[in-house]
Amino acid sequence: RAVPVVLDMTYSKSFPGGYVADAYERMFLNTAKGDGSLFVGAEELVEAWRIFTPVLHEIEASGVQPVIYNFGVRVPKGMDEFAKRYGIQMSENWAEHLALHSGKFDKLRELFNDLDQDKDGKLSADELKNFAAKFYDGREPPERQVSKMIERLDTTGEGLLTLQDFERGVVALGHCCVPSAKRDHSSFAG
């Protein structure tokens, strides 16, 4: 019987110690070698223009305006309803999840204490992995992603998160999603 599975192969885990080029490095290397497999072929490009040119003309002629929304907003207004109508579940990422808790210090302390498994008052990368797994369908997130989380939240640069780092980092995330006039700047008071 066939069952759906999540395929999760990361080069850094499969080939530890090996150099893994990023997407642009691979693209430029393939270009230099004359390998066009990553690029659209001439026939595909002509077909794409044949399909999309009438659509673009229709959009231009009808004067449809793009939906404008503030920088940092998770999705444009109405997107959640649109997705729900078509059976799509919009999920938030870790930064969005934390940003929604910006300023809710009791909740942040509770979350911090839950994550601080060894109760040393600091969150390590290993302790953050369990939290991050919620945003990777329950799978362990790549170490690179956990490092980015720490880097984004760590205000001291020591690689571990204190409660103060965590709170300040989350407030900073929240400020990305709230217009300046509505921000609570008192949260940065010394």
mmCIF file of the C-alpha atoms, coordinates in Angstrom:
data_MODEL
# 
_entry.id   MODEL 
# 
loop_
_atom_site.group_PDB 
_atom_site.id 
_atom_site.type_symbol 
_atom_site.label_atom_id 
_atom_site.label_alt_id 
_atom_site.label_comp_id 
_atom_site.label_asym_id 
_atom_site.label_entity_id 
_atom_site.label_seq_id 
_atom_site.pdbx_PDB_ins_code 
_atom_site.Cartn_x 
_atom_site.Cartn_y 
_atom_site.Cartn_z 
_atom_site.occupancy 
_atom_site.B_iso_or_equiv 
_atom_site.pdbx_formal_charge 
_atom_site.auth_seq_id 
_atom_site.auth_comp_id 
_atom_site.auth_asym_id 
_atom_site.auth_atom_id 
_atom_site.pdbx_PDB_model_num 
ATOM 1   C CA . ARG A 1 1   ? 0.000   0.000  0.000   1.00 0.00 ? 1   ARG A CA 1 
ATOM 2   C CA . ALA A 1 2   ? 1.248   3.453  -0.868  1.00 0.00 ? 2   ALA A CA 1 
ATOM 3   C CA . VAL A 1 3   ? 1.436   6.140  1.809   1.00 0.00 ? 3   VAL A CA 1 
ATOM 4   C CA . PRO A 1 4   ? 2.580   9.753  1.562   1.00 0.00 ? 4   PRO A CA 1 
ATOM 5   C CA . VAL A 1 5   ? 5.973   10.514 3.107   1.00 0.00 ? 5   VAL A CA 1 
ATOM 6   C CA . VAL A 1 6   ? 8.076   13.630 3.521   1.00 0.00 ? 6   VAL A CA 1 
ATOM 7   C CA . LEU A 1 7   ? 11.340  13.432 1.624   1.00 0.00 ? 7   LEU A CA 1 
ATOM 8   C CA . ASP A 1 8   ? 13.886  15.351 3.642   1.00 0.00 ? 8   ASP A CA 1 
ATOM 9   C CA . MET A 1 9   ? 17.380  15.021 2.229   1.00 0.00 ? 9   MET A CA 1 
ATOM 10  C CA . THR A 1 10  ? 19.789  17.815 3.017   1.00 0.00 ? 10  THR A CA 1 
ATOM 11  C CA . TYR A 1 11  ? 23.219  17.788 1.406   1.00 0.00 ? 11  TYR A CA 1 
ATOM 12  C CA . SER A 1 12  ? 24.957  18.944 4.591   1.00 0.00 ? 12  SER A CA 1 
ATOM 13  C CA . LYS A 1 13  ? 23.603  15.929 6.508   1.00 0.00 ? 13  LYS A CA 1 
ATOM 14  C CA . SER A 1 14  ? 24.070  13.453 3.674   1.00 0.00 ? 14  SER A CA 1 
ATOM 15  C CA . PHE A 1 15  ? 27.591  14.640 2.855   1.00 0.00 ? 15  PHE A CA 1 
ATOM 16  C CA . PRO A 1 16  ? 29.019  15.990 6.141   1.00 0.00 ? 16  PRO A CA 1 
ATOM 17  C CA . GLY A 1 17  ? 32.195  17.971 5.726   1.00 0.00 ? 17  GLY A CA 1 
ATOM 18  C CA . GLY A 1 18  ? 31.633  18.430 1.994   1.00 0.00 ? 18  GLY A CA 1 
ATOM 19  C CA . TYR A 1 19  ? 31.230  21.817 0.369   1.00 0.00 ? 19  TYR A CA 1 
ATOM 20  C CA . VAL A 1 20  ? 27.655  22.467 -0.728  1.00 0.00 ? 20  VAL A CA 1 
ATOM 21  C CA . ALA A 1 21  ? 27.336  25.341 -3.158  1.00 0.00 ? 21  ALA A CA 1 
ATOM 22  C CA . ASP A 1 22  ? 24.251  27.535 -2.940  1.00 0.00 ? 22  ASP A CA 1 
ATOM 23  C CA . ALA A 1 23  ? 21.778  27.758 -5.819  1.00 0.00 ? 23  ALA A CA 1 
ATOM 24  C CA . TYR A 1 24  ? 23.402  30.770 -7.492  1.00 0.00 ? 24  TYR A CA 1 
ATOM 25  C CA . GLU A 1 25  ? 26.865  29.240 -7.329  1.00 0.00 ? 25  GLU A CA 1 
ATOM 26  C CA . ARG A 1 26  ? 25.574  26.100 -9.034  1.00 0.00 ? 26  ARG A CA 1 
ATOM 27  C CA . MET A 1 27  ? 23.733  28.166 -11.656 1.00 0.00 ? 27  MET A CA 1 
ATOM 28  C CA . PHE A 1 28  ? 26.815  30.262 -12.476 1.00 0.00 ? 28  PHE A CA 1 
ATOM 29  C CA . LEU A 1 29  ? 29.032  27.163 -12.602 1.00 0.00 ? 29  LEU A CA 1 
ATOM 30  C CA . ASN A 1 30  ? 26.593  25.419 -14.960 1.00 0.00 ? 30  ASN A CA 1 
ATOM 31  C CA . THR A 1 31  ? 26.498  28.548 -17.137 1.00 0.00 ? 31  THR A CA 1 
ATOM 32  C CA . ALA A 1 32  ? 30.272  28.677 -17.331 1.00 0.00 ? 32  ALA A CA 1 
ATOM 33  C CA . LYS A 1 33  ? 30.346  24.984 -18.273 1.00 0.00 ? 33  LYS A CA 1 
ATOM 34  C CA . GLY A 1 34  ? 27.730  25.517 -20.988 1.00 0.00 ? 34  GLY A CA 1 
ATOM 35  C CA . ASP A 1 35  ? 25.106  23.419 -19.183 1.00 0.00 ? 35  ASP A CA 1 
ATOM 36  C CA . GLY A 1 36  ? 21.706  24.958 -19.936 1.00 0.00 ? 36  GLY A CA 1 
ATOM 37  C CA . SER A 1 37  ? 19.626  22.381 -18.057 1.00 0.00 ? 37  SER A CA 1 
ATOM 38  C CA . LEU A 1 38  ? 18.669  24.908 -15.367 1.00 0.00 ? 38  LEU A CA 1 
ATOM 39  C CA . PHE A 1 39  ? 17.412  27.402 -17.933 1.00 0.00 ? 39  PHE A CA 1 
ATOM 40  C CA . VAL A 1 40  ? 14.271  27.636 -20.011 1.00 0.00 ? 40  VAL A CA 1 
ATOM 41  C CA . GLY A 1 41  ? 14.775  26.492 -23.591 1.00 0.00 ? 41  GLY A CA 1 
ATOM 42  C CA . ALA A 1 42  ? 13.835  28.641 -26.594 1.00 0.00 ? 42  ALA A CA 1 
ATOM 43  C CA . GLU A 1 43  ? 10.745  26.545 -27.376 1.00 0.00 ? 43  GLU A CA 1 
ATOM 44  C CA . GLU A 1 44  ? 9.517   26.793 -23.767 1.00 0.00 ? 44  GLU A CA 1 
ATOM 45  C CA . LEU A 1 45  ? 10.072  30.538 -23.757 1.00 0.00 ? 45  LEU A CA 1 
ATOM 46  C CA . VAL A 1 46  ? 8.114   31.034 -26.991 1.00 0.00 ? 46  VAL A CA 1 
ATOM 47  C CA . GLU A 1 47  ? 5.259   28.901 -25.632 1.00 0.00 ? 47  GLU A CA 1 
ATOM 48  C CA . ALA A 1 48  ? 5.222   30.822 -22.330 1.00 0.00 ? 48  ALA A CA 1 
ATOM 49  C CA . TRP A 1 49  ? 4.939   34.136 -24.194 1.00 0.00 ? 49  TRP A CA 1 
ATOM 50  C CA . ARG A 1 50  ? 2.177   32.683 -26.402 1.00 0.00 ? 50  ARG A CA 1 
ATOM 51  C CA . ILE A 1 51  ? 0.177   31.760 -23.296 1.00 0.00 ? 51  ILE A CA 1 
ATOM 52  C CA . PHE A 1 52  ? 0.893   34.767 -21.099 1.00 0.00 ? 52  PHE A CA 1 
ATOM 53  C CA . THR A 1 53  ? 0.930   37.656 -23.587 1.00 0.00 ? 53  THR A CA 1 
ATOM 54  C CA . PRO A 1 54  ? -2.879  37.682 -23.963 1.00 0.00 ? 54  PRO A CA 1 
ATOM 55  C CA . VAL A 1 55  ? -3.240  37.470 -20.182 1.00 0.00 ? 55  VAL A CA 1 
ATOM 56  C CA . LEU A 1 56  ? -0.876  40.421 -19.710 1.00 0.00 ? 56  LEU A CA 1 
ATOM 57  C CA . HIS A 1 57  ? -2.763  42.430 -22.345 1.00 0.00 ? 57  HIS A CA 1 
ATOM 58  C CA . GLU A 1 58  ? -6.064  41.674 -20.579 1.00 0.00 ? 58  GLU A CA 1 
ATOM 59  C CA . ILE A 1 59  ? -4.659  42.766 -17.213 1.00 0.00 ? 59  ILE A CA 1 
ATOM 60  C CA . GLU A 1 60  ? -3.343  45.983 -18.727 1.00 0.00 ? 60  GLU A CA 1 
ATOM 61  C CA . ALA A 1 61  ? -6.576  46.726 -20.597 1.00 0.00 ? 61  ALA A CA 1 
ATOM 62  C CA . SER A 1 62  ? -8.851  46.069 -17.619 1.00 0.00 ? 62  SER A CA 1 
ATOM 63  C CA . GLY A 1 63  ? -6.848  48.313 -15.293 1.00 0.00 ? 63  GLY A CA 1 
ATOM 64  C CA . VAL A 1 64  ? -6.611  45.744 -12.513 1.00 0.00 ? 64  VAL A CA 1 
ATOM 65  C CA . GLN A 1 65  ? -4.693  47.236 -9.595  1.00 0.00 ? 65  GLN A CA 1 
ATOM 66  C CA . PRO A 1 66  ? -2.364  45.158 -7.417  1.00 0.00 ? 66  PRO A CA 1 
ATOM 67  C CA . VAL A 1 67  ? -3.292  44.625 -3.788  1.00 0.00 ? 67  VAL A CA 1 
ATOM 68  C CA . ILE A 1 68  ? -1.142  46.962 -1.701  1.00 0.00 ? 68  ILE A CA 1 
ATOM 69  C CA . TYR A 1 69  ? -0.173  45.910 1.813   1.00 0.00 ? 69  TYR A CA 1 
ATOM 70  C CA . ASN A 1 70  ? 2.339   46.967 4.447   1.00 0.00 ? 70  ASN A CA 1 
ATOM 71  C CA . PHE A 1 71  ? 5.844   45.541 4.554   1.00 0.00 ? 71  PHE A CA 1 
ATOM 72  C CA . GLY A 1 72  ? 6.094   42.742 7.082   1.00 0.00 ? 72  GLY A CA 1 
ATOM 73  C CA . VAL A 1 73  ? 2.428   41.770 6.969   1.00 0.00 ? 73  VAL A CA 1 
ATOM 74  C CA . ARG A 1 74  ? 2.116   37.984 6.840   1.00 0.00 ? 74  ARG A CA 1 
ATOM 75  C CA . VAL A 1 75  ? -0.305  37.988 3.900   1.00 0.00 ? 75  VAL A CA 1 
ATOM 76  C CA . PRO A 1 76  ? -2.360  40.627 2.080   1.00 0.00 ? 76  PRO A CA 1 
ATOM 77  C CA . LYS A 1 77  ? -5.854  41.339 3.414   1.00 0.00 ? 77  LYS A CA 1 
ATOM 78  C CA . GLY A 1 78  ? -8.253  38.669 2.215   1.00 0.00 ? 78  GLY A CA 1 
ATOM 79  C CA . MET A 1 79  ? -5.566  36.068 1.423   1.00 0.00 ? 79  MET A CA 1 
ATOM 80  C CA . ASP A 1 80  ? -6.488  33.767 4.310   1.00 0.00 ? 80  ASP A CA 1 
ATOM 81  C CA . GLU A 1 81  ? -10.143 33.771 3.222   1.00 0.00 ? 81  GLU A CA 1 
ATOM 82  C CA . PHE A 1 82  ? -9.146  33.191 -0.415  1.00 0.00 ? 82  PHE A CA 1 
ATOM 83  C CA . ALA A 1 83  ? -6.917  30.261 0.547   1.00 0.00 ? 83  ALA A CA 1 
ATOM 84  C CA . LYS A 1 84  ? -9.587  28.749 2.792   1.00 0.00 ? 84  LYS A CA 1 
ATOM 85  C CA . ARG A 1 85  ? -12.138 28.927 -0.037  1.00 0.00 ? 85  ARG A CA 1 
ATOM 86  C CA . TYR A 1 86  ? -9.851  26.680 -2.124  1.00 0.00 ? 86  TYR A CA 1 
ATOM 87  C CA . GLY A 1 87  ? -8.900  24.325 0.699   1.00 0.00 ? 87  GLY A CA 1 
ATOM 88  C CA . ILE A 1 88  ? -5.423  25.755 1.207   1.00 0.00 ? 88  ILE A CA 1 
ATOM 89  C CA . GLN A 1 89  ? -4.126  26.065 4.742   1.00 0.00 ? 89  GLN A CA 1 
ATOM 90  C CA . MET A 1 90  ? -1.810  29.042 5.151   1.00 0.00 ? 90  MET A CA 1 
ATOM 91  C CA . SER A 1 91  ? 0.810   28.312 7.783   1.00 0.00 ? 91  SER A CA 1 
ATOM 92  C CA . GLU A 1 92  ? 2.987   30.829 9.522   1.00 0.00 ? 92  GLU A CA 1 
ATOM 93  C CA . ASN A 1 93  ? 6.733   30.602 9.910   1.00 0.00 ? 93  ASN A CA 1 
ATOM 94  C CA . TRP A 1 94  ? 8.610   30.894 13.196  1.00 0.00 ? 94  TRP A CA 1 
ATOM 95  C CA . ALA A 1 95  ? 9.228   34.635 12.809  1.00 0.00 ? 95  ALA A CA 1 
ATOM 96  C CA . GLU A 1 96  ? 5.545   35.342 12.126  1.00 0.00 ? 96  GLU A CA 1 
ATOM 97  C CA . HIS A 1 97  ? 4.525   33.175 15.076  1.00 0.00 ? 97  HIS A CA 1 
ATOM 98  C CA . LEU A 1 98  ? 6.834   35.015 17.450  1.00 0.00 ? 98  LEU A CA 1 
ATOM 99  C CA . ALA A 1 99  ? 6.006   38.440 16.001  1.00 0.00 ? 99  ALA A CA 1 
ATOM 100 C CA . LEU A 1 100 ? 2.350   37.834 16.864  1.00 0.00 ? 100 LEU A CA 1 
ATOM 101 C CA . HIS A 1 101 ? 3.458   37.442 20.503  1.00 0.00 ? 101 HIS A CA 1 
ATOM 102 C CA . SER A 1 102 ? 5.441   40.670 20.513  1.00 0.00 ? 102 SER A CA 1 
ATOM 103 C CA . GLY A 1 103 ? 4.612   42.620 23.650  1.00 0.00 ? 103 GLY A CA 1 
ATOM 104 C CA . LYS A 1 104 ? 2.908   39.618 25.318  1.00 0.00 ? 104 LYS A CA 1 
ATOM 105 C CA . PHE A 1 105 ? 5.709   39.159 27.817  1.00 0.00 ? 105 PHE A CA 1 
ATOM 106 C CA . ASP A 1 106 ? 3.910   36.645 30.040  1.00 0.00 ? 106 ASP A CA 1 
ATOM 107 C CA . LYS A 1 107 ? 3.393   34.351 27.033  1.00 0.00 ? 107 LYS A CA 1 
ATOM 108 C CA . LEU A 1 108 ? 7.007   34.869 25.905  1.00 0.00 ? 108 LEU A CA 1 
ATOM 109 C CA . ARG A 1 109 ? 8.342   33.987 29.379  1.00 0.00 ? 109 ARG A CA 1 
ATOM 110 C CA . GLU A 1 110 ? 6.145   30.889 29.426  1.00 0.00 ? 110 GLU A CA 1 
ATOM 111 C CA . LEU A 1 111 ? 7.398   29.846 25.975  1.00 0.00 ? 111 LEU A CA 1 
ATOM 112 C CA . PHE A 1 112 ? 11.018  30.560 26.966  1.00 0.00 ? 112 PHE A CA 1 
ATOM 113 C CA . ASN A 1 113 ? 10.673  28.465 30.137  1.00 0.00 ? 113 ASN A CA 1 
ATOM 114 C CA . ASP A 1 114 ? 9.112   25.602 28.163  1.00 0.00 ? 114 ASP A CA 1 
ATOM 115 C CA . LEU A 1 115 ? 11.961  25.678 25.649  1.00 0.00 ? 115 LEU A CA 1 
ATOM 116 C CA . ASP A 1 116 ? 14.700  25.974 28.317  1.00 0.00 ? 116 ASP A CA 1 
ATOM 117 C CA . GLN A 1 117 ? 14.862  22.241 28.968  1.00 0.00 ? 117 GLN A CA 1 
ATOM 118 C CA . ASP A 1 118 ? 18.002  22.296 31.127  1.00 0.00 ? 118 ASP A CA 1 
ATOM 119 C CA . LYS A 1 119 ? 16.710  25.342 33.080  1.00 0.00 ? 119 LYS A CA 1 
ATOM 120 C CA . ASP A 1 120 ? 20.005  27.223 32.787  1.00 0.00 ? 120 ASP A CA 1 
ATOM 121 C CA . GLY A 1 121 ? 18.277  30.450 31.755  1.00 0.00 ? 121 GLY A CA 1 
ATOM 122 C CA . LYS A 1 122 ? 19.598  30.263 28.190  1.00 0.00 ? 122 LYS A CA 1 
ATOM 123 C CA . LEU A 1 123 ? 18.294  28.677 25.001  1.00 0.00 ? 123 LEU A CA 1 
ATOM 124 C CA . SER A 1 124 ? 20.726  26.672 22.908  1.00 0.00 ? 124 SER A CA 1 
ATOM 125 C CA . ALA A 1 125 ? 20.329  25.589 19.295  1.00 0.00 ? 125 ALA A CA 1 
ATOM 126 C CA . ASP A 1 126 ? 19.259  22.124 20.438  1.00 0.00 ? 126 ASP A CA 1 
ATOM 127 C CA . GLU A 1 127 ? 16.553  23.595 22.666  1.00 0.00 ? 127 GLU A CA 1 
ATOM 128 C CA . LEU A 1 128 ? 15.251  25.746 19.793  1.00 0.00 ? 128 LEU A CA 1 
ATOM 129 C CA . LYS A 1 129 ? 15.008  22.741 17.451  1.00 0.00 ? 129 LYS A CA 1 
ATOM 130 C CA . ASN A 1 130 ? 11.858  21.447 19.147  1.00 0.00 ? 130 ASN A CA 1 
ATOM 131 C CA . PHE A 1 131 ? 10.184  24.842 18.735  1.00 0.00 ? 131 PHE A CA 1 
ATOM 132 C CA . ALA A 1 132 ? 11.317  25.160 15.118  1.00 0.00 ? 132 ALA A CA 1 
ATOM 133 C CA . ALA A 1 133 ? 10.059  21.664 14.273  1.00 0.00 ? 133 ALA A CA 1 
ATOM 134 C CA . LYS A 1 134 ? 6.486   22.985 14.522  1.00 0.00 ? 134 LYS A CA 1 
ATOM 135 C CA . PHE A 1 135 ? 7.202   24.976 11.368  1.00 0.00 ? 135 PHE A CA 1 
ATOM 136 C CA . TYR A 1 136 ? 8.756   22.025 9.495   1.00 0.00 ? 136 TYR A CA 1 
ATOM 137 C CA . ASP A 1 137 ? 5.800   19.626 9.676   1.00 0.00 ? 137 ASP A CA 1 
ATOM 138 C CA . GLY A 1 138 ? 7.200   18.135 12.874  1.00 0.00 ? 138 GLY A CA 1 
ATOM 139 C CA . ARG A 1 139 ? 10.554  17.339 11.274  1.00 0.00 ? 139 ARG A CA 1 
ATOM 140 C CA . GLU A 1 140 ? 13.862  18.505 12.682  1.00 0.00 ? 140 GLU A CA 1 
ATOM 141 C CA . PRO A 1 141 ? 14.755  21.803 11.008  1.00 0.00 ? 141 PRO A CA 1 
ATOM 142 C CA . PRO A 1 142 ? 18.068  22.228 9.207   1.00 0.00 ? 142 PRO A CA 1 
ATOM 143 C CA . GLU A 1 143 ? 20.857  23.466 11.484  1.00 0.00 ? 143 GLU A CA 1 
ATOM 144 C CA . ARG A 1 144 ? 21.285  26.444 9.174   1.00 0.00 ? 144 ARG A CA 1 
ATOM 145 C CA . GLN A 1 145 ? 17.691  27.510 9.898   1.00 0.00 ? 145 GLN A CA 1 
ATOM 146 C CA . VAL A 1 146 ? 18.165  27.167 13.665  1.00 0.00 ? 146 VAL A CA 1 
ATOM 147 C CA . SER A 1 147 ? 21.365  29.232 13.402  1.00 0.00 ? 147 SER A CA 1 
ATOM 148 C CA . LYS A 1 148 ? 19.406  31.935 11.547  1.00 0.00 ? 148 LYS A CA 1 
ATOM 149 C CA . MET A 1 149 ? 16.813  31.934 14.330  1.00 0.00 ? 149 MET A CA 1 
ATOM 150 C CA . ILE A 1 150 ? 19.477  32.426 16.978  1.00 0.00 ? 150 ILE A CA 1 
ATOM 151 C CA . GLU A 1 151 ? 21.211  35.100 14.916  1.00 0.00 ? 151 GLU A CA 1 
ATOM 152 C CA . ARG A 1 152 ? 17.921  36.973 14.471  1.00 0.00 ? 152 ARG A CA 1 
ATOM 153 C CA . LEU A 1 153 ? 17.003  36.841 18.168  1.00 0.00 ? 153 LEU A CA 1 
ATOM 154 C CA . ASP A 1 154 ? 20.428  37.018 19.858  1.00 0.00 ? 154 ASP A CA 1 
ATOM 155 C CA . THR A 1 155 ? 21.098  40.591 20.976  1.00 0.00 ? 155 THR A CA 1 
ATOM 156 C CA . THR A 1 156 ? 24.443  39.821 22.676  1.00 0.00 ? 156 THR A CA 1 
ATOM 157 C CA . GLY A 1 157 ? 26.033  37.752 19.917  1.00 0.00 ? 157 GLY A CA 1 
ATOM 158 C CA . GLU A 1 158 ? 27.051  34.907 22.233  1.00 0.00 ? 158 GLU A CA 1 
ATOM 159 C CA . GLY A 1 159 ? 25.061  32.263 20.359  1.00 0.00 ? 159 GLY A CA 1 
ATOM 160 C CA . LEU A 1 160 ? 22.728  31.502 23.270  1.00 0.00 ? 160 LEU A CA 1 
ATOM 161 C CA . LEU A 1 161 ? 19.464  33.264 24.023  1.00 0.00 ? 161 LEU A CA 1 
ATOM 162 C CA . THR A 1 162 ? 18.723  34.699 27.431  1.00 0.00 ? 162 THR A CA 1 
ATOM 163 C CA . LEU A 1 163 ? 15.164  35.640 28.315  1.00 0.00 ? 163 LEU A CA 1 
ATOM 164 C CA . GLN A 1 164 ? 16.066  39.283 27.684  1.00 0.00 ? 164 GLN A CA 1 
ATOM 165 C CA . ASP A 1 165 ? 17.536  38.391 24.242  1.00 0.00 ? 165 ASP A CA 1 
ATOM 166 C CA . PHE A 1 166 ? 14.426  36.393 23.445  1.00 0.00 ? 166 PHE A CA 1 
ATOM 167 C CA . GLU A 1 167 ? 12.024  39.158 24.488  1.00 0.00 ? 167 GLU A CA 1 
ATOM 168 C CA . ARG A 1 168 ? 13.953  41.909 22.693  1.00 0.00 ? 168 ARG A CA 1 
ATOM 169 C CA . GLY A 1 169 ? 14.383  39.796 19.569  1.00 0.00 ? 169 GLY A CA 1 
ATOM 170 C CA . VAL A 1 170 ? 10.656  39.036 19.459  1.00 0.00 ? 170 VAL A CA 1 
ATOM 171 C CA . VAL A 1 171 ? 9.781   42.705 19.986  1.00 0.00 ? 171 VAL A CA 1 
ATOM 172 C CA . ALA A 1 172 ? 12.090  43.586 17.073  1.00 0.00 ? 172 ALA A CA 1 
ATOM 173 C CA . LEU A 1 173 ? 10.323  40.989 14.915  1.00 0.00 ? 173 LEU A CA 1 
ATOM 174 C CA . GLY A 1 174 ? 6.984   42.477 15.903  1.00 0.00 ? 174 GLY A CA 1 
ATOM 175 C CA . HIS A 1 175 ? 8.170   45.941 14.948  1.00 0.00 ? 175 HIS A CA 1 
ATOM 176 C CA . CYS A 1 176 ? 8.743   44.690 11.401  1.00 0.00 ? 176 CYS A CA 1 
ATOM 177 C CA . CYS A 1 177 ? 5.038   43.931 11.165  1.00 0.00 ? 177 CYS A CA 1 
ATOM 178 C CA . VAL A 1 178 ? 3.563   47.019 12.805  1.00 0.00 ? 178 VAL A CA 1 
ATOM 179 C CA . PRO A 1 179 ? 3.476   50.492 11.239  1.00 0.00 ? 179 PRO A CA 1 
ATOM 180 C CA . SER A 1 180 ? 5.875   52.864 13.027  1.00 0.00 ? 180 SER A CA 1 
ATOM 181 C CA . ALA A 1 181 ? 3.094   55.111 14.349  1.00 0.00 ? 181 ALA A CA 1 
ATOM 182 C CA . LYS A 1 182 ? 1.501   52.138 16.157  1.00 0.00 ? 182 LYS A CA 1 
ATOM 183 C CA . ARG A 1 183 ? 4.679   50.716 17.715  1.00 0.00 ? 183 ARG A CA 1 
ATOM 184 C CA . ASP A 1 184 ? 5.163   50.487 21.460  1.00 0.00 ? 184 ASP A CA 1 
ATOM 185 C CA . HIS A 1 185 ? 8.667   51.887 21.756  1.00 0.00 ? 185 HIS A CA 1 
ATOM 186 C CA . SER A 1 186 ? 8.600   51.547 25.553  1.00 0.00 ? 186 SER A CA 1 
ATOM 187 C CA . SER A 1 187 ? 9.468   47.843 25.186  1.00 0.00 ? 187 SER A CA 1 
ATOM 188 C CA . PHE A 1 188 ? 13.075  48.856 24.490  1.00 0.00 ? 188 PHE A CA 1 
ATOM 189 C CA . ALA A 1 189 ? 13.389  50.875 27.686  1.00 0.00 ? 189 ALA A CA 1 
ATOM 190 C CA . GLY A 1 190 ? 16.528  49.917 29.573  1.00 0.00 ? 190 GLY A CA 1 
# 
